[in-house]
Amino acid sequence: MTTLEEDEYLRIQLLSYHKSSGQTETYYFLEMSTLQATTQLPSGLKITTSKIVAYTDENKYLDREFDTIGDFNDFFAKNSDYYIHNCQIKLENGTTIGSHDDGEVSIEFPSDNVDETLLDNIFTRHKIDKSIIGELKRKPGHYLTIDEESKITGDFETFDDYVKSR
């Protein structure tokens, strides 16, 4: 298992689940980095399309493409001076990984091809009780806050409601 610097300070605090007209299922995680999600994927998984905005403190912008998720992970693990601002990666299995400000990650699956292993790995790695998945599915579109023991501490109908509560 890859140990990342962000494992030391990021802890998933907010989760959400959305189902789009039977076509896709999306899971959202707040306080999770892009690499914390992508390192849970098989390294040989091919990237079909990507839009990545990443830059250094010296305003050097990323100007390269990645063939596989392993290439992506290796580059960012070895070049931690790049900050991932926005990222949208579509994979050969139909899964899309998106992130914003390298702390908000969404994972969209085709409804007929949800990668349960990826979800299990994320929940296990971040010590989140897997029963939360059932709670998320019972309240699609809601945003649930959790504490360190996976206890639900808040239920918000919208992301704006969550932000207002802070």
Buried (B, 14 or more C-beta within 10 A) or exposed (E): EEEBEBBEEBBBBBBBBBEEEEEBBBBBBBBBBBBBBBBBBEEEBBBEEBEBEBBEEEEEEBEEEBEBBBBBBEBBEEEEEBBBBBBBBBBEBBBBBBBBEBBBBBBBBBEEEBBEEBBEBBBEBBEBBEEBBEBBEEBEEBBBBBEEEBEBEBEBEEBEEBEEEE
